[in-house]
Amino acid sequence: MSAPRVLLTTTSFQDTPGVHHDMLAAAGFELVRERGPLSEARMLELAGQFDAYLCGDDVLTRPVIAKSLPRLKVISKYGIGLDKIDLKAATDLKVPVLFTPGVNHTTVAEHTFALMLAAVRNLVVEANHVAAGRWTRITGNEIYGKTLAIVGLGRIGREVAIRARAFGLKLIGYGQHWDEAFAREHGIERVEAFDDVLRRADIISLHTKLTPATRGLIHAKNLPLIKKGAVIVNTGRGELVELAALVAALKSKQLLAYAADVLDEEPPPPDHPLLGLPNVILTPHIGSRTHESVQRQASCAVENLTRFLAGREPIAQANPEVGPSSKP
């Protein structure tokens, strides 16, 4: 039997040294590498040539998954975000989708605070001033005593809360998933109405999943409720915030700053409306890209894949009702 042919697309996996490369080599796959995230068009060109996808944020729509059959046996997602994969289509078409929960919450929480502090202290623009030979001093803000709203109290949101207490922030939380014991221990007040979150928060940190219900969670009608001079930090998904409304609020100074690791289009086109705005800090989706986190995610993704192809239980599967015996 020939070795399974696997498409590897995630760049952080490929670019970061570590044990995951040894694991992948030991698996003996026929490996094809691409530089993702790949568009639907590119995935359609490649579909049908592989037994497995070891993917990042590539666009895996119903047409892509359908065209990948009957050869495709499994999708192993590097990471936790599944919004680029049509999970219902994968389930309908009997394609297991594996993923890697619990591997990047520390890293993303740390990056959240890097963005937050950079925004309120003007760190990027100030560092650029000095690098250019200018001694321009801008007065910033403290975060101590401010109200931080954590939108989404999953693994990452909880890690943010732990660190926020050390900074002396007052915490409010919003989201369907709610750990009452954790909230009580860390002094997080649950706010039931999202409009009230916007009214009360000095800093809003977005960690919720992108779903039809959360797409455009902050939009033109509710964004004016936000305190003048508030900050939004987004390490969730760019589509959680309606772009046109966000740009208008930044230009009018309703928002002090927007600091994000994610965009609605990655990488952004040169004319993306957030590029070049003075009160915007953007990083290229590196929130989970540390040597420690990449090795955890990549090792988990490889182990998921090797276990599944060997007929064993994977570490985590997003559609557990689909198994080897249910393949068409």
Backbone bond lengths (Angstrom), bond angles and torsions (degrees), N, CA, C in turn:
res aa  C-N    CA-C-N  psi(-1)  N-CA   C-N-CA  omega(-1)  CA-C   N-CA-C  phi
1 M - - - 1.471 - - 1.529 108.90 -
2 S 1.328 117.52 133.21 1.457 121.19 -179.20 1.524 110.39 -73.67
3 A 1.321 114.71 157.42 1.465 119.84 -179.52 1.525 110.04 -67.75
4 P 1.335 118.06 144.20 1.464 120.34 176.19 1.530 111.06 -58.72
5 R 1.322 115.22 137.11 1.461 120.71 178.48 1.531 107.99 -93.16
6 V 1.332 115.93 122.18 1.469 121.69 -171.01 1.521 109.48 -122.55
7 L 1.327 115.47 132.91 1.464 121.81 174.54 1.521 108.88 -95.40
8 L 1.340 116.70 119.47 1.463 123.26 177.51 1.521 108.43 -107.89
9 T 1.342 117.02 122.02 1.461 119.72 -174.97 1.523 114.48 -119.58
10 T 1.317 118.32 -22.76 1.458 119.08 -173.12 1.529 111.62 -70.49
11 T 1.326 115.80 126.95 1.465 120.13 -174.37 1.521 112.23 -75.74
12 S 1.340 118.10 -35.11 1.458 118.26 -179.58 1.522 111.01 -65.06
13 F 1.320 117.08 -35.00 1.460 121.58 174.13 1.528 109.33 -60.20
14 Q 1.314 116.45 -47.84 1.457 121.16 -174.56 1.529 113.03 -72.05
15 D 1.333 116.50 -34.47 1.461 120.48 -171.71 1.521 114.11 -89.88
16 T 1.331 117.77 -15.42 1.460 121.23 -175.23 1.523 110.07 -103.32
17 P 1.332 117.46 122.36 1.471 118.72 178.22 1.511 111.28 -68.60
18 G 1.350 114.71 156.84 1.457 118.17 178.23 1.507 112.47 157.51
19 V 1.327 114.35 -179.11 1.457 121.92 -174.73 1.526 112.24 -65.50
20 H 1.328 117.38 -22.99 1.463 120.20 -178.47 1.524 112.35 -61.86
21 H 1.336 116.65 -30.69 1.466 119.43 177.19 1.532 110.82 -67.76
22 D 1.331 116.18 -38.87 1.461 120.24 177.20 1.525 110.63 -65.11
23 M 1.327 116.26 -41.09 1.461 120.32 179.01 1.524 111.18 -62.60
24 L 1.331 115.61 -42.38 1.461 119.35 -179.00 1.524 110.53 -67.04
25 A 1.321 116.68 -40.99 1.467 120.16 178.88 1.530 110.61 -63.87
26 A 1.331 116.17 -40.54 1.466 120.22 -178.76 1.517 112.20 -67.01
27 A 1.327 117.00 -24.17 1.469 120.24 -178.92 1.519 112.12 -69.56
28 G 1.323 116.95 -22.85 1.461 120.43 175.37 1.521 114.82 75.48
29 F 1.325 118.07 23.86 1.461 120.39 179.00 1.529 111.34 -73.29
30 E 1.324 115.16 155.49 1.460 119.88 164.47 1.525 105.35 -84.31
31 L 1.314 116.47 109.30 1.457 121.55 -168.77 1.526 111.47 -103.66
32 V 1.330 115.81 131.76 1.457 122.52 173.27 1.522 107.39 -119.13
33 R 1.333 116.38 128.12 1.457 120.90 -176.35 1.527 110.94 -106.80
34 E 1.325 115.28 137.14 1.460 122.74 171.41 1.524 107.37 -132.82
35 R 1.341 115.73 159.40 1.457 120.54 179.71 1.523 109.54 -98.68
36 G 1.321 115.70 99.10 1.454 120.37 -178.19 1.516 112.69 -83.64
37 P 1.333 118.21 -178.34 1.467 125.67 1.15 1.528 111.25 -74.21
38 L 1.329 115.36 137.37 1.458 121.53 -176.99 1.531 110.50 -91.46
39 S 1.313 115.01 142.45 1.460 121.81 178.71 1.525 110.36 -73.39
40 E 1.312 116.04 167.43 1.463 120.10 174.89 1.517 110.65 -59.50
41 A 1.331 117.01 -39.98 1.462 120.81 -178.94 1.527 111.20 -60.88
42 R 1.329 116.44 -44.18 1.470 119.45 -179.74 1.530 110.63 -69.13
43 M 1.325 116.75 -39.88 1.460 119.11 177.99 1.523 111.38 -63.17
44 L 1.312 116.92 -36.07 1.475 119.68 177.52 1.527 110.71 -65.86
45 E 1.328 117.09 -33.84 1.464 120.18 176.61 1.528 111.52 -65.59
46 L 1.331 116.30 -35.17 1.468 121.46 -175.96 1.524 112.96 -89.76
47 A 1.321 116.88 -19.85 1.466 121.38 -173.79 1.515 111.99 -58.36
48 G 1.328 115.02 138.83 1.456 121.77 178.83 1.510 114.35 97.75
49 Q 1.338 116.51 -6.72 1.469 120.63 -175.83 1.532 113.24 -102.21
50 F 1.358 117.26 -1.23 1.462 119.07 -170.13 1.521 112.46 -133.52
51 D 1.339 112.91 150.28 1.468 120.39 174.76 1.521 111.48 -85.56
52 A 1.338 116.66 -23.27 1.468 120.54 -177.34 1.511 109.84 -154.54
53 Y 1.329 114.84 149.23 1.454 121.69 171.04 1.518 108.44 -110.44
54 L 1.328 116.54 127.88 1.456 123.22 170.51 1.523 104.68 -109.12
55 C 1.336 115.94 92.35 1.459 120.37 -161.58 1.521 112.83 -117.97
56 G 1.342 113.99 164.01 1.450 121.90 173.71 1.515 109.31 -106.87
57 D 1.332 116.27 -108.71 1.463 120.83 -179.51 1.530 111.48 -106.43
58 D 1.318 116.49 36.50 1.460 121.21 176.06 1.529 109.80 -70.10
59 V 1.319 116.07 151.07 1.462 121.12 -176.24 1.528 109.18 -84.89
60 L 1.324 115.90 107.37 1.462 122.04 -179.36 1.528 109.15 -111.87
61 T 1.313 115.46 85.53 1.460 122.46 -179.05 1.528 110.23 -86.08
62 R 1.323 115.65 174.79 1.463 120.27 176.23 1.535 111.63 -56.81
63 P 1.351 119.14 -46.25 1.470 118.23 178.08 1.526 113.17 -60.01
64 V 1.335 117.14 -38.28 1.470 120.04 178.75 1.528 110.46 -64.61
65 I 1.320 116.12 -48.27 1.467 119.56 -177.76 1.531 110.44 -64.60
66 A 1.327 116.30 -41.93 1.474 119.88 179.87 1.520 111.21 -62.11
67 K 1.334 116.39 -42.52 1.461 119.61 -179.38 1.529 111.60 -70.30
68 S 1.332 116.60 -22.34 1.467 121.11 -179.80 1.526 112.34 -74.05
69 L 1.328 116.76 -16.27 1.458 122.24 -179.02 1.528 110.48 -87.15
70 P 1.319 117.06 156.06 1.475 128.19 5.27 1.524 114.21 -86.97
71 R 1.325 117.64 0.92 1.454 118.61 -172.89 1.526 112.60 -71.48
72 L 1.326 117.63 -39.58 1.466 120.74 -174.68 1.524 111.36 -63.10
73 K 1.312 116.68 126.10 1.470 122.50 179.94 1.522 113.11 -103.60
74 V 1.359 117.03 -29.23 1.452 118.82 -172.49 1.530 109.86 -163.59
75 I 1.348 115.24 150.20 1.463 122.87 170.75 1.521 107.11 -114.51
76 S 1.330 116.61 122.34 1.460 120.89 176.97 1.522 107.60 -110.39
77 K 1.332 115.99 107.61 1.461 121.40 -177.58 1.517 110.35 -84.27
78 Y 1.324 115.27 129.34 1.460 122.56 172.52 1.528 106.41 -86.05
79 G 1.336 116.80 103.65 1.453 120.57 -177.58 1.516 111.69 120.21
80 I 1.330 115.27 -170.30 1.466 120.70 -174.76 1.523 113.13 -115.28
81 G 1.330 118.09 -22.59 1.462 120.62 -177.14 1.521 111.59 -76.57
82 L 1.322 116.53 122.34 1.464 121.05 -176.47 1.525 112.60 -111.57
83 D 1.332 117.12 14.04 1.462 119.39 -174.24 1.528 113.23 -71.31
84 K 1.322 118.66 -17.21 1.468 120.74 177.54 1.525 112.18 -88.28
85 I 1.327 116.02 -6.13 1.467 121.60 178.70 1.518 108.59 -106.76
86 D 1.328 116.87 128.82 1.466 119.85 174.41 1.521 107.53 -76.81
87 L 1.337 114.41 91.11 1.462 119.76 -173.80 1.521 111.68 -65.19
88 K 1.328 116.67 -36.07 1.463 119.42 178.48 1.525 110.72 -64.74
89 A 1.336 115.93 -41.87 1.464 119.66 178.15 1.526 110.53 -63.58
90 A 1.336 116.21 -43.34 1.462 119.53 178.80 1.522 110.85 -60.18
91 T 1.328 116.20 -41.54 1.457 120.32 179.60 1.528 110.80 -67.99
92 D 1.322 116.78 -45.37 1.469 120.55 178.21 1.521 111.46 -57.92
93 L 1.335 115.62 -37.53 1.463 121.06 -176.08 1.528 112.01 -92.91
94 K 1.331 116.45 7.85 1.470 122.97 173.99 1.526 113.19 65.42
95 V 1.319 116.21 36.95 1.462 120.58 177.59 1.532 108.76 -106.74
96 P 1.322 119.83 114.27 1.456 121.71 178.19 1.532 111.29 -64.48
97 V 1.327 116.25 139.38 1.466 122.50 176.31 1.525 107.54 -117.84
98 L 1.319 116.34 114.24 1.454 123.06 179.64 1.526 108.94 -98.82
99 F 1.326 117.57 151.65 1.464 119.72 178.30 1.521 109.79 -149.41
100 T 1.350 117.15 -179.29 1.466 120.59 -168.18 1.530 112.20 -129.14
101 P 1.328 118.70 69.86 1.468 119.76 179.98 1.524 111.98 -69.64
102 G 1.328 115.10 153.33 1.459 120.75 172.65 1.511 115.57 78.40
103 V 1.339 117.41 21.29 1.464 118.85 -176.17 1.526 114.14 -114.31
104 N 1.340 118.10 -14.14 1.464 118.05 -173.30 1.524 114.62 -131.37
105 H 1.332 118.19 10.47 1.458 119.05 -173.86 1.532 112.96 -66.43
106 T 1.322 117.06 -37.12 1.466 119.90 178.01 1.524 110.48 -63.32
107 T 1.320 115.72 -46.84 1.456 121.50 -175.96 1.521 111.81 -64.22
108 V 1.331 117.21 -45.38 1.463 120.21 -178.87 1.524 110.73 -68.18
109 A 1.320 117.77 -37.00 1.467 120.24 177.38 1.521 110.72 -62.66
110 E 1.314 117.55 -41.76 1.459 120.43 177.52 1.527 110.79 -63.05
111 H 1.327 116.46 -41.63 1.464 119.67 -179.98 1.532 110.71 -66.75
112 T 1.312 116.97 -33.25 1.460 120.74 176.27 1.520 110.68 -57.37
113 F 1.330 116.14 -44.35 1.465 118.82 179.80 1.522 111.79 -72.90
114 A 1.316 117.59 -31.50 1.466 119.25 174.60 1.523 109.97 -60.11
115 L 1.336 116.78 -45.21 1.463 121.08 179.10 1.533 111.10 -66.26
116 M 1.319 116.18 -43.92 1.459 121.04 -178.15 1.529 111.54 -59.48
117 L 1.321 116.12 -49.80 1.455 120.47 -178.25 1.523 111.41 -68.32
118 A 1.338 116.33 -37.73 1.465 119.30 176.88 1.518 111.07 -61.02
119 A 1.338 116.36 -38.20 1.466 120.45 -177.84 1.529 111.83 -68.63
120 V 1.326 117.14 -47.90 1.466 118.84 -173.76 1.528 112.42 -77.83
121 R 1.346 117.43 -20.93 1.467 120.19 -179.47 1.537 112.89 -107.89
122 N 1.325 117.46 8.57 1.475 121.84 176.64 1.529 111.99 55.61
123 L 1.324 116.62 37.61 1.455 120.09 -170.49 1.526 113.39 -65.64
124 V 1.324 117.02 -38.71 1.464 119.03 -176.57 1.518 110.81 -68.09
125 V 1.318 116.05 -50.13 1.462 118.86 -178.11 1.529 111.03 -66.18
126 E 1.337 117.16 -36.22 1.460 119.60 179.00 1.526 112.05 -68.04
127 A 1.329 116.83 -41.60 1.467 119.80 177.28 1.523 110.44 -63.16
128 N 1.334 116.58 -38.36 1.465 120.03 177.79 1.521 111.87 -66.90
129 H 1.338 116.74 -35.70 1.464 119.86 175.75 1.527 110.56 -58.78
130 V 1.331 116.18 -50.33 1.461 120.20 -177.33 1.526 110.59 -64.62
131 A 1.330 117.03 -41.05 1.469 120.35 179.24 1.527 111.38 -60.86
132 A 1.335 116.00 -30.51 1.464 120.83 179.93 1.522 112.39 -89.18
133 G 1.336 116.87 4.99 1.459 120.42 177.64 1.511 114.55 85.70
134 R 1.333 117.20 16.05 1.462 120.54 179.83 1.530 109.92 -108.09
135 W 1.318 116.88 133.45 1.461 122.17 178.39 1.535 108.04 -101.95
136 T 1.340 114.77 69.05 1.462 122.01 -176.67 1.522 108.57 -100.41
137 R 1.320 116.74 119.87 1.465 120.73 -173.69 1.524 109.71 -111.06
138 I 1.362 114.99 118.56 1.460 122.06 -179.02 1.528 108.52 -107.74
139 T 1.308 116.07 135.96 1.463 119.87 178.58 1.527 109.84 -78.71
140 G 1.320 116.15 125.31 1.460 121.18 -177.91 1.513 112.38 -101.76
141 N 1.317 115.65 -158.55 1.462 122.70 -178.08 1.521 110.56 -132.92
142 E 1.341 115.40 154.17 1.458 121.36 171.15 1.525 109.15 -87.45
143 I 1.333 115.35 159.30 1.455 119.03 169.31 1.528 111.12 -103.54
144 Y 1.326 117.44 -13.75 1.469 120.96 179.60 1.529 110.40 -56.74
145 G 1.327 116.05 131.08 1.456 121.11 176.66 1.510 114.99 81.20
146 K 1.329 117.30 -5.51 1.458 120.70 179.41 1.536 109.48 -80.24
147 T 1.331 114.96 162.31 1.465 120.75 178.10 1.522 109.46 -96.20
148 L 1.329 114.85 120.19 1.456 122.11 178.04 1.519 109.13 -104.12
149 A 1.316 116.53 123.79 1.465 121.52 173.77 1.517 108.70 -97.04
150 I 1.318 116.37 122.71 1.457 122.27 176.55 1.525 107.07 -101.92
151 V 1.304 116.12 112.29 1.460 121.92 -177.98 1.526 107.77 -98.37
152 G 1.324 115.57 101.77 1.459 121.68 -174.26 1.514 110.06 104.52
153 L 1.330 116.55 101.60 1.464 120.32 -176.08 1.527 110.76 -105.33
154 G 1.337 114.58 50.08 1.460 120.52 171.91 1.516 109.89 -83.56
155 R 1.323 116.51 -155.17 1.468 119.73 -176.22 1.527 111.79 -58.29
156 I 1.335 117.00 -46.95 1.461 120.19 -176.92 1.521 110.06 -69.18
157 G 1.326 117.30 -45.47 1.452 120.22 179.24 1.519 112.36 -58.23
158 R 1.325 117.18 -38.85 1.468 120.17 178.83 1.526 111.24 -67.16
159 E 1.338 117.04 -38.56 1.469 119.70 177.20 1.527 110.96 -65.09
160 V 1.325 116.97 -37.32 1.466 120.83 175.82 1.526 110.02 -62.70
161 A 1.334 116.79 -42.26 1.460 120.82 -179.80 1.527 112.02 -60.92
162 I 1.324 116.45 -42.72 1.474 120.39 179.79 1.525 110.20 -59.26
163 R 1.315 117.04 -44.85 1.456 121.06 -179.45 1.526 111.73 -71.85
164 A 1.325 116.32 -33.58 1.465 120.28 -178.60 1.523 111.85 -63.03
165 R 1.322 116.53 -37.13 1.467 119.33 179.14 1.524 110.50 -62.18
166 A 1.322 117.21 -36.74 1.459 120.26 179.30 1.527 111.27 -66.21
167 F 1.337 117.33 -27.55 1.461 121.70 177.74 1.534 112.31 -85.81
168 G 1.309 117.60 -1.52 1.455 120.49 178.13 1.511 113.96 76.85
169 L 1.318 117.62 27.29 1.457 122.02 178.05 1.523 110.79 -85.05
170 K 1.315 116.65 146.04 1.452 121.98 170.30 1.519 107.81 -85.84
171 L 1.331 117.35 135.58 1.455 120.69 -169.81 1.520 112.46 -114.04
172 I 1.338 114.78 130.46 1.458 121.18 166.83 1.527 106.65 -125.18
173 G 1.318 116.07 152.86 1.453 120.02 -176.15 1.510 112.12 -134.92
174 Y 1.333 114.21 155.46 1.465 120.64 -179.79 1.521 108.53 -147.33
175 G 1.335 115.79 139.25 1.454 119.56 175.07 1.513 111.78 151.94
176 Q 1.314 115.21 160.33 1.462 120.56 -179.44 1.517 112.03 -68.57
177 H 1.333 116.12 -43.27 1.467 119.69 178.39 1.521 108.25 -78.31
178 W 1.334 117.30 122.69 1.465 120.32 -176.72 1.517 109.99 -139.41
179 D 1.312 115.76 119.79 1.455 122.92 177.23 1.524 107.30 -98.19
180 E 1.329 116.22 96.67 1.464 120.47 -173.32 1.521 112.13 -62.68
181 A 1.326 116.93 -39.46 1.468 119.71 -179.54 1.526 110.62 -64.54
182 F 1.316 115.99 -43.38 1.471 119.83 178.61 1.523 110.21 -63.89
183 A 1.332 116.54 -45.58 1.465 120.69 -178.90 1.518 111.49 -60.11
184 R 1.298 116.07 -41.91 1.468 120.19 179.71 1.529 110.12 -65.85
185 E 1.323 117.06 -43.11 1.467 121.34 -178.83 1.526 111.65 -62.28
186 H 1.338 116.30 -36.31 1.462 120.07 -174.15 1.524 113.67 -106.40
187 G 1.318 116.43 12.34 1.446 120.25 172.39 1.518 114.61 66.91
188 I 1.335 116.98 40.37 1.460 121.23 -179.35 1.525 108.84 -100.72
189 E 1.315 115.99 121.64 1.457 121.30 177.32 1.526 109.54 -86.59
190 R 1.322 116.68 127.57 1.457 119.83 177.54 1.527 110.38 -80.87
191 V 1.331 115.78 130.53 1.460 121.38 177.44 1.527 107.28 -113.09
192 E 1.300 117.00 121.94 1.460 121.47 -173.34 1.525 113.25 -77.89
193 A 1.332 117.13 -35.66 1.472 121.00 -175.62 1.517 109.76 -101.64
194 F 1.331 116.51 126.70 1.465 119.98 -177.20 1.524 111.36 -64.29
195 D 1.323 118.13 -33.34 1.465 120.31 177.32 1.528 110.84 -58.78
196 D 1.340 117.23 -36.66 1.460 120.72 178.51 1.525 111.55 -69.31
197 V 1.327 116.48 -33.46 1.471 120.58 174.18 1.524 109.48 -58.50
198 L 1.325 116.00 -48.48 1.457 120.53 -177.92 1.525 111.65 -63.61
199 R 1.323 117.13 -38.32 1.462 120.68 -178.84 1.531 112.38 -67.61
200 R 1.331 116.51 -33.85 1.461 119.77 -169.98 1.527 114.64 -94.82
201 A 1.326 118.42 -25.11 1.461 120.91 -168.65 1.529 112.77 -82.43
202 D 1.321 115.18 139.36 1.470 121.10 168.40 1.528 110.21 -86.72
203 I 1.323 115.07 -31.69 1.465 121.81 178.29 1.519 107.27 -134.05
204 I 1.324 116.61 130.96 1.464 122.24 178.60 1.520 107.69 -114.95
205 S 1.323 116.79 121.28 1.460 121.66 -178.50 1.525 108.97 -114.23
206 L 1.332 116.15 120.42 1.456 122.09 -171.90 1.527 111.42 -97.64
207 H 1.340 115.89 121.35 1.467 121.89 -179.16 1.522 112.53 -135.09
208 T 1.309 117.94 8.79 1.451 120.67 -177.43 1.525 110.92 -79.97
209 K 1.324 116.24 156.71 1.459 120.72 177.41 1.520 110.07 -69.44
210 L 1.337 115.29 153.86 1.457 120.37 173.25 1.522 108.49 -85.81
211 T 1.327 115.01 116.91 1.457 122.68 177.58 1.528 106.94 -135.68
212 P 1.338 118.14 171.21 1.468 118.42 174.57 1.528 112.50 -55.21
213 A 1.325 117.18 -32.03 1.467 120.49 -179.27 1.525 113.16 -76.05
214 T 1.331 117.92 -29.17 1.470 120.30 -177.25 1.518 113.26 -99.58
215 R 1.313 118.38 -10.53 1.476 120.03 177.02 1.534 108.36 -61.22
216 G 1.324 116.27 127.36 1.457 119.57 -176.82 1.514 113.08 65.76
217 L 1.316 116.67 33.95 1.467 121.50 -179.41 1.533 110.67 -56.52
218 I 1.317 115.63 -40.71 1.461 121.16 172.65 1.527 106.81 -103.12
219 H 1.322 116.41 122.41 1.469 119.68 -170.94 1.526 110.01 -143.81
220 A 1.338 115.45 -176.71 1.463 120.70 -172.22 1.521 113.38 -60.60
221 K 1.324 118.02 -30.82 1.458 120.26 -176.89 1.518 113.31 -81.16
222 N 1.353 117.17 -33.07 1.463 117.17 -177.90 1.528 113.59 -102.29
223 L 1.326 117.66 -14.64 1.465 119.16 -178.32 1.530 112.28 -62.73
224 P 1.340 120.59 -34.47 1.475 119.50 176.64 1.524 114.07 -62.13
225 L 1.344 118.07 -15.27 1.458 120.76 177.45 1.525 112.31 -72.99
226 I 1.316 116.56 -20.46 1.460 121.01 -176.52 1.528 109.92 -64.99
227 K 1.318 115.80 140.78 1.462 120.94 176.82 1.524 110.87 -54.05
228 K 1.312 116.58 138.77 1.457 119.33 173.69 1.521 108.56 -64.97
229 G 1.322 116.22 128.93 1.453 120.95 -178.33 1.512 114.55 90.60
230 A 1.328 117.54 8.84 1.464 120.59 177.26 1.529 110.63 -76.85
231 V 1.319 114.61 166.86 1.468 122.59 -179.22 1.525 108.35 -124.30
232 I 1.324 116.35 137.09 1.465 121.49 171.91 1.523 107.90 -110.53
233 V 1.332 115.32 128.47 1.463 122.15 173.78 1.521 107.25 -113.99
234 N 1.306 116.94 127.63 1.473 120.54 -175.26 1.523 110.59 -127.60
235 T 1.328 115.34 106.30 1.461 120.40 171.43 1.531 110.15 -115.62
236 G 1.352 115.37 16.20 1.460 120.60 179.15 1.513 111.33 -90.92
237 R 1.331 115.80 -87.83 1.459 122.35 176.95 1.529 108.02 -146.20
238 G 1.317 116.95 142.88 1.450 121.22 -178.57 1.513 112.69 -59.53
239 E 1.318 116.54 -34.06 1.461 121.00 -175.49 1.525 114.01 -72.61
240 L 1.327 117.75 -3.54 1.462 120.07 175.57 1.528 111.66 -67.93
241 V 1.319 116.92 -20.35 1.460 121.87 -178.33 1.524 108.50 -119.87
242 E 1.325 116.14 129.22 1.468 120.63 178.17 1.528 109.04 -67.60
243 L 1.324 116.44 122.33 1.458 121.55 -168.52 1.531 113.11 -62.89
244 A 1.324 117.99 -49.31 1.466 120.07 -176.22 1.519 111.48 -61.31
245 A 1.330 116.04 -41.42 1.470 119.77 179.19 1.524 111.02 -66.12
246 L 1.318 116.78 -38.75 1.459 121.57 178.77 1.524 110.93 -62.51
247 V 1.320 116.51 -47.89 1.465 120.77 -179.50 1.528 110.36 -60.20
248 A 1.315 116.97 -42.69 1.469 120.53 179.98 1.527 111.06 -62.81
249 A 1.335 117.10 -41.93 1.462 120.80 -179.64 1.525 112.16 -67.42
250 L 1.320 116.98 -33.19 1.465 121.06 177.75 1.521 110.73 -71.77
251 K 1.313 116.51 -41.77 1.469 119.89 -178.73 1.529 111.81 -69.63
252 S 1.332 116.45 -32.13 1.468 119.92 179.69 1.523 112.11 -83.72
253 K 1.320 117.92 -5.15 1.465 124.83 -177.04 1.527 112.59 69.26
254 Q 1.338 117.35 15.60 1.465 119.27 169.67 1.522 109.41 -57.90
255 L 1.339 116.49 -41.65 1.463 122.98 173.19 1.514 109.39 -97.85
256 L 1.321 116.01 134.61 1.463 119.60 172.69 1.519 110.10 -66.97
257 A 1.363 115.73 -42.25 1.459 118.69 -176.03 1.524 110.89 -163.03
258 Y 1.313 113.90 157.54 1.468 122.55 171.53 1.514 106.65 -127.84
259 A 1.316 116.41 122.32 1.464 121.88 -179.00 1.520 107.96 -123.35
260 A 1.326 117.07 119.19 1.464 119.72 -171.35 1.517 111.63 -141.49
261 D 1.314 113.74 149.59 1.464 122.29 174.42 1.523 110.96 -106.72
262 V 1.335 115.89 0.09 1.463 121.20 -173.95 1.522 109.41 -135.97
263 L 1.331 115.56 148.97 1.460 121.45 178.56 1.518 109.56 -133.79
264 D 1.319 115.33 162.41 1.459 119.98 176.89 1.515 111.67 -66.71
265 E 1.335 117.07 -25.11 1.463 122.26 178.20 1.521 108.12 -135.67
266 E 1.323 116.85 120.26 1.465 121.68 -175.98 1.529 110.84 -127.21
267 P 1.347 116.43 125.86 1.458 127.12 -8.15 1.522 111.10 -70.22
268 P 1.335 117.46 157.72 1.461 119.47 -176.25 1.530 111.63 -74.75
269 P 1.327 117.40 149.69 1.464 119.64 173.56 1.526 109.69 -69.32
270 P 1.321 118.09 160.49 1.475 120.66 -177.78 1.519 113.87 -58.93
271 D 1.332 117.35 -25.89 1.465 120.22 -178.55 1.529 112.91 -98.60
272 H 1.326 117.60 18.38 1.468 119.32 178.79 1.522 109.23 -58.96
273 P 1.334 118.39 133.01 1.474 120.27 -171.78 1.516 115.58 -66.72
274 L 1.333 118.86 -15.55 1.463 119.30 177.82 1.526 112.49 -84.54
275 L 1.320 116.82 -20.30 1.458 119.80 -176.98 1.525 110.10 -69.57
276 G 1.310 115.41 130.66 1.454 120.16 176.62 1.507 115.65 89.73
277 L 1.333 118.97 -8.84 1.464 119.62 177.01 1.532 109.07 -69.78
278 P 1.318 118.05 133.76 1.467 119.78 -172.65 1.524 114.49 -67.99
279 N 1.337 117.53 -22.91 1.461 119.78 -178.40 1.533 111.84 -105.59
280 V 1.328 115.51 31.46 1.464 121.80 178.09 1.525 109.45 -124.77
281 I 1.325 116.06 133.78 1.468 122.57 172.29 1.516 107.23 -120.69
282 L 1.325 116.32 122.72 1.462 121.47 179.93 1.519 109.82 -124.55
283 T 1.335 115.85 135.22 1.462 120.96 171.61 1.530 108.05 -119.20
284 P 1.340 117.52 154.30 1.466 121.06 -169.53 1.529 115.10 -84.86
285 H 1.327 115.89 59.94 1.467 122.81 177.23 1.534 110.81 53.07
286 I 1.322 114.63 56.58 1.468 121.25 -178.93 1.521 111.96 -113.64
287 G 1.335 116.83 11.87 1.462 119.61 -176.45 1.507 114.32 -55.75
288 S 1.321 117.35 -34.93 1.466 120.44 179.66 1.525 111.67 -104.57
289 R 1.326 116.45 10.98 1.469 119.54 -173.47 1.532 110.59 -98.58
290 T 1.319 115.07 78.53 1.453 122.36 168.09 1.525 106.94 -122.67
291 H 1.309 116.29 161.53 1.468 119.46 179.86 1.528 110.79 -57.98
292 E 1.343 115.45 -39.28 1.457 118.80 -177.96 1.536 111.05 -68.61
293 S 1.315 115.75 -48.36 1.465 119.84 -175.54 1.519 112.22 -69.45
294 V 1.323 117.35 -40.96 1.472 120.00 179.94 1.520 110.22 -59.16
295 Q 1.320 116.46 -43.51 1.467 118.47 -179.42 1.528 111.45 -65.66
296 R 1.340 116.92 -37.66 1.464 119.25 177.16 1.529 110.92 -64.73
297 Q 1.332 116.21 -48.51 1.466 120.15 -178.37 1.517 111.62 -63.94
298 A 1.331 115.50 -48.27 1.459 120.25 -175.45 1.523 111.39 -66.01
299 S 1.330 116.80 -41.74 1.467 119.89 178.87 1.520 110.51 -62.61
300 C 1.338 115.95 -40.82 1.455 120.25 178.79 1.528 111.01 -65.19
301 A 1.332 116.78 -41.88 1.463 120.64 179.95 1.526 111.60 -64.35
302 V 1.333 116.35 -40.35 1.468 120.09 178.68 1.520 110.38 -68.89
303 E 1.331 116.14 -42.46 1.468 118.61 -179.88 1.526 111.00 -65.26
304 N 1.344 116.51 -40.52 1.461 119.86 174.19 1.526 110.72 -53.52
305 L 1.324 115.22 -48.48 1.458 120.86 -175.50 1.526 111.89 -66.41
306 T 1.325 116.68 -46.75 1.461 119.78 -178.01 1.527 111.50 -66.84
307 R 1.322 116.36 -39.58 1.471 119.37 176.76 1.525 110.66 -60.28
308 F 1.332 115.84 -49.53 1.465 119.47 -176.14 1.522 111.32 -61.73
309 L 1.328 116.75 -46.03 1.463 119.76 -177.22 1.527 111.82 -68.51
310 A 1.336 115.97 -19.66 1.463 120.24 176.12 1.528 111.72 -90.55
311 G 1.344 116.80 3.58 1.456 120.73 179.35 1.505 114.75 80.99
312 R 1.363 116.13 19.13 1.462 120.47 -179.38 1.523 110.57 -107.20
313 E 1.316 116.05 165.26 1.462 122.44 179.91 1.523 110.32 -67.32
314 P 1.340 118.93 126.73 1.467 120.19 176.24 1.522 110.89 -74.14
315 I 1.313 116.42 167.84 1.462 120.79 178.90 1.524 110.73 -66.04
316 A 1.335 116.77 -44.33 1.469 120.41 -178.91 1.522 109.52 -152.01
317 Q 1.318 116.03 134.77 1.459 121.98 179.59 1.525 109.30 -132.24
318 A 1.332 115.74 130.85 1.463 120.76 -176.56 1.522 112.74 -75.45
319 N 1.324 116.81 -26.48 1.472 121.63 177.29 1.528 109.62 -126.56
320 P 1.331 117.00 72.53 1.471 120.88 -172.96 1.526 114.17 -62.99
321 E 1.333 117.29 -15.63 1.468 119.33 177.10 1.516 112.26 -69.00
322 V 1.353 116.85 -13.41 1.459 120.76 179.42 1.528 108.02 -102.32
323 G 1.294 117.19 121.47 1.450 121.28 179.38 1.511 111.33 -133.16
324 P 1.339 118.13 -179.84 1.463 121.28 -178.87 1.524 112.95 -55.52
325 S 1.332 116.13 -35.85 1.471 118.57 -176.75 1.517 112.66 -74.03
326 S 1.344 117.76 -15.54 1.455 120.55 -178.46 1.507 112.85 -94.37
327 K 1.331 118.11 3.81 1.473 120.64 178.87 1.513 109.69 -65.05
328 P 1.397 115.67 139.95 1.462 118.15 178.95 1.518 111.32 -67.57
